Amino acid sequence: MNAMQQTFLSHKLRRTVLSVSTVFVLALSAGLPNAAWSQDDSERLQKVTKDIEQLQSLLNKIRKERSAIETRLEQTEKEISQVQSNLRKTESDLKEAKAEEKKQQARRREIAQELANRQQEVARVLKAAYLVGQSPRLKLALNQQDPAKASRMMAYYDHFSDAQAESLRELNEADRKMAHVEQQLAIISERIRDKHERLSSQAKKLKTTQTTRTQTLAQLNNKASSGSTRLNRLQKEQKELEQLLSSIIAIADVTEIDKPFSKSRGQLRWPLKGKVLHKYGDTRDSTHLTWNGIFIKANSGSAVTAPHHGRVVFSNWMKSFGQLLIIDHGSGYMTLYAHNQELLKAEGDWVLPGERIALAGNSGGQPQTGLYFEVRHKGRPANPMAWLGRG
């Protein structure tokens, strides 16, 4: 909705309120029943009712459009998370393939060097044989006075010649096999590089789609950003989170394996290093609702780590929170991590302090890139700054 449309709706609402007020004031001042209203009053009331219906219809249309965009945004962000995971796996495969290729190349150089040494040795033997005559076997036989010794010398010579020839054949065969292995490794590496390029291209396109849909969602939010509508939506989202936490508390049972969370007040490590843009207790979006946690600004893909040991009890996408992860630390204490680019832990996973659990992002329509972090005790939010160390 552009500025002109917003102005028109604003004026239309004012005219509607004035029209309704005028109708009731006239009716009361005249002391007449509804049946005695003038024709003009009746028509005016019909027009007011029609205007209200039109405005309500427009608002419903905006809400439906926003819901559709949020659904598509959820799918896009899940696809981005999967592509990022595949991209890291491909990078790891490519690194392993290069290492194996380098190892095979080194082995082939060793074989080539050994083959060259053997060839030189054979060349020396052939040269020596040439110097003693055209038929070294005959020379060996004639130079021996003892027939038995001459027979042994000829056998030694034949064995030496056969062994040299066999050694050369083995080395040549090994070199041929190594060349084939190198060729196959080169093909595999090229395929992995192609896959990596495709995934990188796909990730860029999805990022562009995410940006477009986030911008569209922001525009739709502006269209429906009247005080009561925005407040109701935030209260609904807050209620959904409270219900989720209540469900988790009902089934969670984390055993203390180290220092209790309650004893870590003011000592927890920061889940992410960065500037705090929104503090606990700050007013949200020009409403009387306040932030229940803090938002830490950071680059997309920055590592998010667990501040304390615990078990992951929620790891999924949630409306307005994007990629959301919740850790139960026992005794009713939980920490929440929202707007992630990717979740690295699944529900049921145990985590240790400092272990990577997610990658920071801006999922869920968040305009800033970073991490939204909460600390809760028995479902009630607490100021994270009181729990985190000085960093």
C-alpha positions as CSV (number, residue, x, y, z in Angstrom):
1,M,0.0,0.0,0.0
2,N,1.5,3.3,-1.0
3,A,1.4,6.6,0.9
4,M,-1.6,7.9,-1.1
5,Q,-3.6,4.8,-0.3
6,Q,-2.7,5.0,3.4
7,T,-3.8,8.7,3.5
8,F,-7.1,7.8,1.8
9,L,-7.7,5.0,4.3
10,S,-6.9,7.3,7.2
11,H,-9.3,10.0,6.0
12,K,-11.9,7.3,5.2
13,L,-11.7,6.0,8.8
14,R,-12.1,9.5,10.2
15,R,-15.1,10.1,8.0
16,T,-16.5,6.7,9.1
17,V,-16.2,7.6,12.8
18,L,-17.7,11.1,12.3
19,S,-20.6,9.6,10.3
20,V,-21.4,7.1,13.0
21,S,-21.2,9.7,15.7
22,T,-23.4,12.1,13.7
23,V,-26.0,9.4,13.2
24,F,-26.2,8.5,16.9
25,V,-26.1,12.2,18.1
26,L,-29.0,13.1,15.7
27,A,-31.0,10.1,16.8
28,L,-30.5,10.8,20.5
29,S,-31.1,14.5,20.3
30,A,-34.4,14.0,18.4
31,G,-35.5,11.4,20.8
32,L,-36.8,9.3,17.9
33,P,-36.8,5.5,17.5
34,N,-34.8,3.9,14.7
35,A,-37.9,3.5,12.6
36,A,-38.3,7.3,12.6
37,W,-34.9,8.1,11.1
38,S,-34.9,10.1,8.0
39,Q,-34.1,8.5,4.7
40,D,-30.7,10.4,4.6
41,D,-29.7,8.9,8.0
42,S,-30.6,5.4,6.9
43,E,-28.5,5.8,3.7
44,R,-25.6,7.3,5.7
45,L,-25.7,4.3,8.1
46,Q,-25.7,1.9,5.2
47,K,-22.7,3.7,3.7
48,V,-20.8,3.5,7.0
49,T,-21.5,-0.2,7.3
50,K,-20.3,-0.7,3.7
51,D,-17.1,1.3,4.3
52,I,-16.4,-0.8,7.4
53,E,-16.9,-4.0,5.4
54,Q,-14.6,-2.8,2.7
55,L,-11.9,-1.8,5.2
56,Q,-12.2,-5.2,7.0
57,S,-12.0,-7.0,3.6
58,L,-8.8,-5.1,2.7
59,L,-7.3,-6.0,6.1
60,N,-8.2,-9.6,5.7
61,K,-6.6,-9.6,2.2
62,I,-3.4,-8.1,3.6
63,R,-3.3,-10.8,6.4
64,K,-3.8,-13.6,3.9
65,E,-1.1,-12.2,1.6
66,R,1.3,-11.9,4.6
67,S,0.5,-15.4,5.7
68,A,1.4,-16.7,2.2
69,I,4.6,-14.8,2.1
70,E,5.6,-16.1,5.6
71,T,5.0,-19.7,4.4
72,R,7.2,-19.2,1.4
73,L,9.8,-17.4,3.5
74,E,9.8,-20.4,5.9
75,Q,10.4,-22.8,3.0
76,T,13.2,-20.6,1.5
77,E,15.0,-20.4,4.8
78,K,14.7,-24.1,5.3
79,E,16.2,-24.6,1.8
80,I,19.0,-22.2,2.6
81,S,19.8,-24.1,5.7
82,Q,19.9,-27.4,3.8
83,V,22.0,-25.9,1.0
84,Q,24.5,-24.5,3.5
85,S,24.7,-27.9,5.1
86,N,25.3,-29.6,1.7
87,L,27.8,-26.9,0.8
88,R,29.9,-27.6,3.9
89,K,29.8,-31.3,3.2
90,T,30.9,-30.7,-0.4
91,E,33.8,-28.5,0.8
92,S,34.8,-31.3,3.2
93,D,34.7,-33.9,0.4
94,L,36.6,-31.6,-1.9
95,K,39.3,-31.2,0.7
96,E,39.6,-34.9,1.2
97,A,39.7,-35.6,-2.5
98,K,42.5,-33.0,-2.9
99,A,44.4,-34.6,-0.1
100,E,44.0,-38.1,-1.6
101,E,45.0,-36.8,-5.0
102,K,48.2,-35.2,-3.5
103,K,49.0,-38.4,-1.7
104,Q,48.6,-40.5,-4.9
105,Q,50.8,-38.0,-6.8
106,A,53.5,-38.3,-4.2
107,R,53.4,-42.1,-4.4
108,R,53.6,-42.0,-8.2
109,R,56.7,-39.8,-7.9
110,E,58.2,-42.4,-5.6
111,I,57.5,-45.2,-8.1
112,A,58.8,-43.1,-11.0
113,Q,62.0,-42.5,-9.1
114,E,62.4,-46.2,-8.2
115,L,61.7,-47.1,-11.9
116,A,64.4,-44.7,-13.0
117,N,66.9,-46.2,-10.5
118,R,66.1,-49.7,-11.7
119,Q,66.4,-48.7,-15.3
120,Q,69.8,-47.2,-14.6
121,E,70.8,-50.4,-12.8
122,V,69.7,-52.5,-15.8
123,A,71.6,-50.1,-18.2
124,R,74.8,-50.6,-16.2
125,V,74.3,-54.4,-16.3
126,L,73.7,-54.3,-20.1
127,K,76.8,-52.1,-20.6
128,A,78.9,-54.5,-18.6
129,A,77.6,-57.4,-20.6
130,Y,78.4,-55.6,-23.8
131,L,82.0,-55.0,-22.7
132,V,82.6,-58.7,-22.0
133,G,81.3,-59.8,-25.4
134,Q,78.2,-60.2,-27.5
135,S,77.2,-63.4,-25.6
136,P,77.7,-62.9,-21.9
137,R,76.3,-66.3,-21.1
138,L,78.9,-67.9,-23.4
139,K,81.7,-65.8,-21.8
140,L,80.7,-66.9,-18.4
141,A,80.7,-70.5,-19.4
142,L,84.2,-70.3,-21.2
143,N,85.8,-68.4,-18.3
144,Q,85.0,-71.1,-15.8
145,Q,87.4,-74.1,-15.5
146,D,85.0,-76.1,-13.4
147,P,81.9,-77.2,-15.4
148,A,79.7,-77.2,-12.2
149,K,80.8,-73.7,-11.3
150,A,80.1,-72.6,-14.9
151,S,76.6,-74.0,-14.6
152,R,76.0,-72.1,-11.4
153,M,77.2,-68.9,-12.8
154,M,74.9,-69.2,-15.9
155,A,72.0,-69.9,-13.5
156,Y,72.9,-66.8,-11.4
157,Y,73.1,-64.7,-14.6
158,D,69.7,-65.9,-15.9
159,H,68.1,-65.3,-12.5
160,F,69.5,-61.8,-12.3
161,S,68.3,-61.0,-15.8
162,D,64.8,-62.4,-15.1
163,A,64.6,-60.6,-11.7
164,Q,65.5,-57.3,-13.3
165,A,63.0,-57.8,-16.1
166,E,60.2,-58.7,-13.6
167,S,61.1,-55.7,-11.4
168,L,60.8,-53.4,-14.4
169,R,57.5,-55.0,-15.4
170,E,56.1,-54.6,-11.9
171,L,57.2,-50.9,-11.7
172,N,55.7,-50.2,-15.1
173,E,52.4,-51.8,-14.1
174,A,52.4,-49.9,-10.8
175,D,53.0,-46.6,-12.7
176,R,50.2,-47.4,-15.1
177,K,47.8,-48.1,-12.2
178,M,48.8,-44.9,-10.4
179,A,48.2,-42.9,-13.6
180,H,44.7,-44.4,-13.8
181,V,44.1,-43.6,-10.1
182,E,45.2,-40.0,-10.6
183,Q,42.9,-39.7,-13.6
184,Q,40.0,-41.0,-11.7
185,L,40.8,-38.7,-8.7
186,A,41.0,-35.7,-11.1
187,I,37.5,-36.6,-12.5
188,I,36.1,-36.9,-9.0
189,S,37.6,-33.6,-7.9
190,E,36.2,-31.9,-10.9
191,R,32.7,-33.3,-10.2
192,I,33.0,-32.1,-6.6
193,R,34.1,-28.7,-7.8
194,D,31.1,-28.5,-10.2
195,K,28.8,-29.5,-7.4
196,H,30.3,-26.9,-5.1
197,E,29.8,-24.2,-7.8
198,R,26.2,-25.3,-8.3
199,L,25.5,-25.2,-4.6
200,S,27.1,-21.8,-4.2
201,S,25.0,-20.5,-7.1
202,Q,21.9,-22.0,-5.6
203,A,22.7,-20.5,-2.2
204,K,23.1,-17.0,-3.8
205,K,19.8,-17.3,-5.6
206,L,18.0,-18.5,-2.4
207,K,19.6,-15.6,-0.5
208,T,18.2,-13.2,-3.1
209,T,14.8,-14.8,-2.8
210,Q,15.0,-14.6,1.0
211,T,15.8,-10.9,0.8
212,T,13.0,-10.2,-1.6
213,R,10.5,-12.1,0.5
214,T,11.7,-10.5,3.7
215,Q,11.3,-7.1,2.1
216,T,7.8,-8.0,0.8
217,L,6.9,-9.2,4.3
218,A,8.2,-5.9,5.8
219,Q,6.0,-4.0,3.3
220,L,3.0,-6.1,4.2
221,N,3.7,-5.5,7.9
222,N,3.7,-1.8,7.3
223,K,0.4,-2.0,5.6
224,A,-1.1,-3.7,8.6
225,S,0.9,-1.8,11.2
226,S,-1.9,0.0,13.0
227,G,-1.4,-0.1,16.7
228,S,-4.0,-2.6,17.6
229,T,-3.2,-5.0,14.8
230,R,0.5,-5.0,15.5
231,L,-0.1,-5.4,19.2
232,N,-2.5,-8.3,18.7
233,R,0.0,-10.1,16.4
234,L,2.9,-9.7,18.9
235,Q,0.7,-10.9,21.8
236,K,-0.3,-13.9,19.7
237,E,3.3,-14.8,18.9
238,Q,4.3,-14.3,22.5
239,K,1.4,-16.6,23.6
240,E,2.5,-19.3,21.1
241,L,6.0,-19.2,22.5
242,E,4.7,-19.4,26.0
243,Q,2.6,-22.4,25.0
244,L,5.6,-24.1,23.4
245,L,7.7,-23.5,26.5
246,S,5.0,-24.8,28.8
247,S,4.8,-28.0,26.7
248,I,8.6,-28.4,26.8
249,I,8.7,-27.8,30.6
250,A,6.1,-30.5,31.0
251,I,8.2,-33.2,29.3
252,A,11.8,-32.0,29.9
253,D,13.9,-33.8,32.5
254,V,17.6,-32.7,32.4
255,T,19.9,-34.0,35.0
256,E,22.6,-31.7,36.3
257,I,26.0,-33.2,35.1
258,D,28.2,-30.3,36.2
259,K,27.8,-26.9,37.9
260,P,24.0,-26.1,38.1
261,F,22.7,-23.4,35.8
262,S,21.4,-21.5,38.8
263,K,25.0,-21.1,40.1
264,S,26.2,-19.6,36.9
265,R,24.6,-16.2,37.3
266,G,26.9,-13.6,35.8
267,Q,29.3,-16.2,34.6
268,L,27.7,-17.7,31.4
269,R,29.8,-17.4,28.3
270,W,28.2,-15.3,25.5
271,P,26.6,-17.4,22.8
272,L,27.8,-14.9,20.2
273,K,30.2,-12.0,20.1
274,G,28.7,-8.8,18.8
275,K,27.0,-5.5,19.6
276,V,23.7,-5.7,21.5
277,L,21.1,-3.9,19.4
278,H,18.0,-4.6,21.6
279,K,18.2,-5.0,25.3
280,Y,15.9,-6.8,27.7
281,G,13.0,-4.6,28.6
282,D,13.2,-2.3,25.6
283,T,9.9,-1.4,24.0
284,R,9.1,-3.3,20.8
285,D,7.8,-1.7,17.6
286,S,6.2,1.3,19.3
287,T,3.9,-0.9,21.4
288,H,3.8,-1.4,25.2
289,L,5.3,-4.9,24.7
290,T,8.9,-5.3,25.6
291,W,11.8,-7.4,24.5
292,N,12.1,-10.6,26.6
293,G,15.7,-11.1,25.6
294,I,18.6,-9.4,23.8
295,F,19.4,-9.2,20.1
296,I,23.2,-9.5,19.3
297,K,24.3,-8.2,15.9
298,A,26.7,-10.4,14.0
299,N,27.6,-11.5,10.4
300,S,25.5,-14.1,8.8
301,G,27.0,-17.6,9.4
302,S,28.8,-16.6,12.6
303,A,29.0,-19.5,15.1
304,V,26.5,-19.6,17.9
305,T,27.7,-21.7,20.9
306,A,26.0,-23.1,24.0
307,P,26.7,-21.1,27.2
308,H,26.0,-24.1,29.5
309,H,25.5,-27.8,29.2
310,G,22.0,-29.1,28.5
311,R,19.7,-30.9,26.1
312,V,18.1,-29.5,22.9
313,V,14.4,-29.7,23.3
314,F,13.3,-27.7,20.3
315,S,15.0,-27.3,16.9
316,N,12.8,-26.1,14.1
317,W,11.4,-23.1,12.2
318,M,8.8,-21.0,14.1
319,K,6.8,-18.1,12.9
320,S,8.5,-14.7,13.6
321,F,11.4,-16.5,15.3
322,G,12.7,-18.2,12.2
323,Q,15.2,-21.0,12.8
324,L,14.7,-21.5,16.6
325,L,16.6,-23.7,19.0
326,I,15.8,-24.1,22.7
327,I,18.1,-25.8,25.3
328,D,16.9,-27.2,28.6
329,H,19.6,-26.8,31.3
330,G,17.6,-28.4,34.2
331,S,15.8,-27.1,37.2
332,G,13.4,-25.2,35.0
333,Y,16.1,-23.1,33.2
334,M,16.1,-22.8,29.4
335,T,17.8,-20.6,26.8
336,L,16.4,-19.7,23.4
337,Y,18.3,-18.9,20.2
338,A,16.2,-17.3,17.3
339,H,16.6,-16.0,13.8
340,N,19.4,-18.4,13.0
341,Q,20.6,-19.1,9.5
342,E,21.1,-22.8,10.2
343,L,20.5,-25.1,13.2
344,L,23.4,-27.5,13.9
345,K,21.7,-29.6,16.6
346,A,18.6,-31.7,16.6
347,E,16.0,-32.3,19.3
348,G,17.4,-34.7,21.9
349,D,21.1,-33.8,21.4
350,W,23.2,-33.0,24.4
351,V,25.5,-30.0,24.2
352,L,28.5,-28.8,26.3
353,P,29.6,-25.3,27.1
354,G,31.2,-23.7,24.0
355,E,29.8,-26.3,21.6
356,R,28.5,-24.9,18.2
357,I,24.7,-25.2,18.1
358,A,23.7,-22.9,15.2
359,L,24.8,-20.3,12.7
360,A,23.6,-16.7,13.1
361,G,21.3,-15.2,10.5
362,N,18.1,-13.2,9.9
363,S,15.4,-15.9,9.4
364,G,11.8,-15.3,10.3
365,G,11.7,-11.9,8.6
366,Q,14.3,-10.3,11.0
367,P,15.7,-7.1,9.3
368,Q,19.0,-7.3,11.2
369,T,21.5,-10.2,11.0
370,G,22.6,-11.8,14.3
371,L,21.0,-13.7,17.2
372,Y,18.0,-13.2,19.5
373,F,18.9,-14.8,22.9
374,E,16.6,-15.4,25.9
375,V,17.0,-16.9,29.3
376,R,13.9,-18.3,31.0
377,H,13.1,-19.9,34.3
378,K,10.0,-22.0,34.6
379,G,8.7,-20.3,31.4
380,R,9.3,-16.7,32.7
381,P,11.8,-14.5,30.9
382,A,14.9,-13.2,32.8
383,N,17.4,-10.5,31.9
384,P,20.2,-12.3,29.9
385,M,22.7,-9.6,30.8
386,A,22.4,-10.6,34.5
387,W,23.4,-14.1,33.6
388,L,26.2,-13.5,31.0
389,G,29.7,-12.8,32.0
390,R,31.6,-9.6,31.1
391,G,32.9,-11.4,28.0
